[in-house]
Amino acid sequence: MAKQVVPEAERRRRRPTRQGTVLSEKVIVQTALRMLREHGSTGLTARRLGTALGADPSTLYRYFAGLDDLTRAIGEELMGRALDTWTATGEWRADLRSLGRAIHASYLAHPQAAVLTASRVTGRPREIAVDETILGILLGAGFPDTDVVGVYHAFIDLSLAFAALDAGSLALTDKARAADEEMWSSTYAELPAETHPHIAATAQLLAGRMTHSAYPVVLETLLHSAAGQLTRIRANQ
């Protein structure tokens, strides 16, 4: 049976930890983010977290139902940070573009956490606020409800998919990532035109491009497609 989370009001009355820290969900999430950055996903355990916080490992269960609940809170934090850095302009394409890039950047700032959380649906307030914002942008632009959901689905999945993909590369050791990136010039660029004419013809361009994220390009493609969709909707009204 899952342990019951202690109500917020009761948590606030807890004494400081041995390190003098007054615990809260925010403090625990921030500490978990640091642990993920330093040790990777396998290093995030209740015991290690308790040690880092200067508290008994069981303290975690006063704030979260378990490590999976903490994982969702970490995902919510990354989403919330994206929204915190974003400012609306009132132009729907510009707003979706900047919000998508903010989401992508927030996850890439914590690649180990991104790999762990990008596929999760947290159902927590700050993530819900991001979803509400995206849907509001699309409804305000004039998309009908069905189209709003379709564009929202494509937009958020695209943003999180690239966050996971690009974070996966950043989560590698520097040596492993450099070896992967070097492959484009050390292996692909050396393939003979006789056996691989198409790769040989584009090898230098591939080497210059494939070490960078394709997210901005694909995001722009999605926004262009959505704009054309909206134009057709307005024409048929």
LINHU-V293054 format. One record per residue. OMEGA is omega in whole degrees, -180 to 180 (* if undefined). Layout:
# LINHU-V293054
<<OMEGA> <OMEGA>>
This chain:
# LINHU-V293054
<<180> <179> <-178> <179> <180> <179> <-175> <-177> <-180> <179> <-174> <-179> <-179> <178> <175> <177> <178> <179> <179> <-178> <173> <-173> <174> <176> <-177> <180> <-180> <180> <179> <178> <178> <177> <179> <180> <178> <179> <-176> <-171> <-176> <-174> <-179> <-179> <-179> <178> <179> <-179> <180> <180> <177> <178> <-180> <-179> <-175> <-177> <176> <180> <-179> <179> <180> <-173> <169> <-175> <-178> <-179> <180> <-178> <178> <176> <176> <178> <178> <178> <176> <177> <178> <-180> <179> <177> <-179> <178> <177> <-179> <180> <-177> <-172> <177> <-180> <177> <-176> <177> <-166> <-179> <179> <-179> <177> <179> <-177> <178> <177> <179> <177> <177> <180> <-178> <-180> <179> <-179> <176> <179> <-171> <180> <177> <180> <179> <-177> <-167> <-172> <-179> <-176> <170> <-171> <-175> <-178> <-168> <-175> <174> <178> <179> <177> <180> <178> <180> <180> <180> <178> <177> <-177> <177> <178> <179> <178> <176> <171> <-174> <-178> <180> <176> <-178> <179> <-179> <177> <-179> <-179> <-176> <-175> <178> <177> <-177> <-178> <178> <178> <176> <180> <-179> <-177> <177> <178> <177> <-179> <-180> <177> <171> <179> <-179> <-179> <180> <179> <179> <178> <-178> <-180> <-178> <-178> <180> <-177> <-177> <-177> <-177> <-179> <180> <-176> <-180> <-179> <-178> <-178> <-173> <-176> <176> <-179> <-178> <-175> <-171> <-178> <178> <178> <-179> <-179> <-173> <-169> <176> <179> <180> <175> <-175> <-179> <-179> <-178> <175> <180> <177> <178> <-180> <178> <179> <179> <178> <177> <177> <180> <178> <179> <178> <-180> <180> <-177> <-180> <*>>
